[in-house]
Amino acid sequence: MRDDRLLQLPDGLDWAEGAALTVNYLTAYLALTKAAKVRSGQTVLVSGATGSLGHAVMQTARALGARPIALVSSPHKARRAAGARAWAGPWWSGRGHPGRPKYARKTSGASR
């Protein structure tokens, strides 16, 4: 068996939780570090930030020292993103000028 595909299970996680980590969080980590080459201090725009992968991307970006900005579709989702410590929470309505934020603010749950 190749051991380069094994991960140590963090303390406090059971087998089911550990198995689930490799789905969204490994995908997020590889996307940020291999594809995007995100470094500490950079800002990361996360589309769909309140979905399962988007949430993992936001948390992983923070762990890498980056500032995630959540791009979401409603004020409700902006509040959920703030709970995940997004640095900012703009949301876009389908109306008006495309590419122009209807609402954007620094979230209260965020810190630099």
C-alpha positions as CSV (number, residue, x, y, z in Angstrom):
1,M,0.0,0.0,0.0
2,R,1.3,3.5,-0.8
3,D,1.5,5.6,2.3
4,D,1.7,8.9,0.5
5,R,-2.1,8.9,0.4
6,L,-2.6,8.5,4.2
7,L,-3.5,11.3,6.5
8,Q,-3.2,11.3,10.3
9,L,-6.6,11.7,11.9
10,P,-6.7,14.8,14.1
11,D,-7.5,14.2,17.8
12,G,-11.2,14.5,18.5
13,L,-12.4,13.3,15.1
14,D,-14.0,9.9,14.6
15,W,-13.6,7.9,11.4
16,A,-16.7,9.3,9.7
17,E,-15.6,12.9,10.4
18,G,-12.1,12.2,9.2
19,A,-13.4,10.6,6.0
20,A,-15.5,13.6,5.3
21,L,-12.6,16.0,5.6
22,T,-11.0,14.6,2.4
23,V,-14.0,15.5,0.4
24,N,-14.4,19.3,0.7
25,Y,-11.4,20.4,2.7
26,L,-8.8,18.5,0.7
27,T,-10.4,19.9,-2.5
28,A,-10.3,23.4,-1.0
29,Y,-6.7,23.0,0.1
30,L,-5.5,21.7,-3.2
31,A,-7.4,24.4,-5.1
32,L,-6.0,27.2,-3.0
33,T,-2.4,25.9,-2.7
34,K,-1.8,24.1,-6.0
35,A,-4.1,25.8,-8.5
36,A,-4.4,29.3,-7.2
37,K,-1.1,29.3,-5.2
38,V,-2.6,31.4,-2.5
39,R,-0.2,32.9,0.0
40,S,-0.6,34.5,3.5
41,G,-1.9,38.1,3.2
42,Q,-3.7,37.6,-0.1
43,T,-7.4,38.2,-0.6
44,V,-9.5,35.3,-1.9
45,L,-12.9,35.9,-3.5
46,V,-15.1,32.8,-2.8
47,S,-18.2,32.4,-5.0
48,G,-20.9,30.3,-3.4
49,A,-19.3,30.8,0.0
50,T,-22.1,29.3,2.0
51,G,-22.2,26.0,0.1
52,S,-20.2,23.1,1.5
53,L,-17.1,23.6,-0.7
54,G,-17.3,27.4,-0.5
55,H,-17.4,27.2,3.3
56,A,-14.4,24.8,3.3
57,V,-12.5,27.2,0.9
58,M,-13.2,30.1,3.3
59,Q,-11.9,28.2,6.3
60,T,-8.9,26.9,4.5
61,A,-8.0,30.3,3.1
62,R,-8.1,31.7,6.7
63,A,-5.9,28.8,7.9
64,L,-3.4,29.7,5.1
65,G,-3.4,33.4,6.3
66,A,-5.5,34.7,3.4
67,R,-8.6,37.0,3.7
68,P,-11.7,35.3,2.2
69,I,-14.3,37.6,0.7
70,A,-17.6,35.8,0.5
71,L,-19.6,36.4,-2.7
72,V,-23.2,35.3,-2.0
73,S,-26.7,35.9,-3.4
74,S,-28.6,37.3,-0.4
75,P,-28.3,39.2,2.9
76,H,-29.2,36.0,4.7
77,K,-26.2,34.2,3.1
78,A,-24.0,37.2,3.8
79,R,-24.8,36.7,7.5
80,R,-24.0,33.0,7.2
81,A,-20.7,33.9,5.6
82,A,-20.0,36.3,8.5
83,G,-20.5,33.4,10.9
84,A,-17.8,31.6,9.0
85,R,-15.5,34.6,9.5
86,A,-15.5,35.9,6.0
87,W,-13.6,39.2,5.7
88,A,-16.4,40.8,3.7
89,G,-19.8,39.8,2.4
90,P,-20.9,41.3,-0.8
91,W,-24.1,40.0,-2.4
92,W,-25.3,40.3,-5.9
93,S,-28.9,40.6,-7.0
94,G,-29.9,39.5,-10.5
95,R,-31.2,43.0,-11.2
96,G,-29.5,46.2,-12.2
97,H,-26.0,46.5,-13.6
98,P,-24.3,43.1,-13.8
99,G,-21.0,43.2,-12.0
100,R,-22.0,45.9,-9.6
101,P,-22.5,44.9,-6.0
102,K,-25.9,45.8,-4.5
103,Y,-24.5,45.4,-1.0
104,A,-21.0,45.0,0.4
105,R,-19.6,45.5,3.9
106,K,-17.0,44.2,6.2
107,T,-18.6,41.6,8.4
108,S,-18.7,41.8,12.1
109,G,-17.3,38.3,12.6
110,A,-14.2,39.1,10.6
111,S,-10.8,40.2,11.7
112,R,-7.7,40.9,9.8
